[in-house]
Amino acid sequence: QVQLVESGGGLVQAGGSLRLSCVASGRTFSNYHMGWFRQGPGKERESVAGISRSGGSTAYVDSVKGRFTISRDNAKNTVYLQMNSLKPEDTAVYYCAASLRVTTIMRMDGVDYWGKGILVTVSS
């Protein structure tokens, strides 16, 4: 199994920044494509960003393009989500996710492992 633990969430004012971290353990981290999902109040969970095993390819949902950056450090078994220019609509529980298949890392039904989630609250 793979265990995923998120950190770095909290309360931030609109326009501010946060960096989420997700530390993986249990299996070889570099075997997995990684991603971030989020679920806001009254909303369905959605994919936010994905990154390939090597970090060479990334993808983002349109609503965060230009503001969020996903990255990974395989030596540290960690994936990051740098969130800049935060908006109140970014308020959500953010979930780290791992998949063996790059084609499914941004699909809920393709995720093999989930973190417990971490709350990000953006105040206006």
Disulfide bonds with the S-S distance in Angstrom:
Cys22-Cys96 2.04
